[in-house]
Every structure is written in C-alpha cells, then in structure tokens.
C-alpha cells in the first residue's frame, strides 16, 4: 500500500507537531529545575561585622551552645523576612 503525497505531508506535519510538543515539555522541565535550583541554592557572602557586635554574638552562641554562624544566619533570616513583608498590609 503506497502512500500518496498528501498522506505523507499529513504524516510529516503530525511528526513535526509531536516533536515540537516533546521539545516544549523538555524546555518547561529544564526551566522549572533551573528555577528551583537557583531558588534553593546556597550562596556564600562575607559580611563585615563590628567587633563589639561579633563579640556579643559569639557570647550568645556560646551561651546557647550553638555555632556563631547559626546565630548570625538566624538574625539575617529574621531581618530578611521582616523586610520582605514590610510594610504590613491591612
């Protein structure tokens, strides 16, 4: 059974649409994974802290028995969260 030109053209168009659909799905998946990786990515930065503040934070960390970095990270996260939702909405 031989296919005519019109049938081959229809099959070719369907094949192109199928491949385009697969490509679109792959692009969406790649973009979503890139966004989730960048959102949860760990960033490292250096912050200059006044020596007296550093001493106070180290003392608080020693009193609580936790690393000083976790105290600093907690304070920074609190600050970021307050700034994100400021001013408060009524």
Order of alpha helices (4+ residues) and beta strands (2+ residues): alpha-alpha-alpha
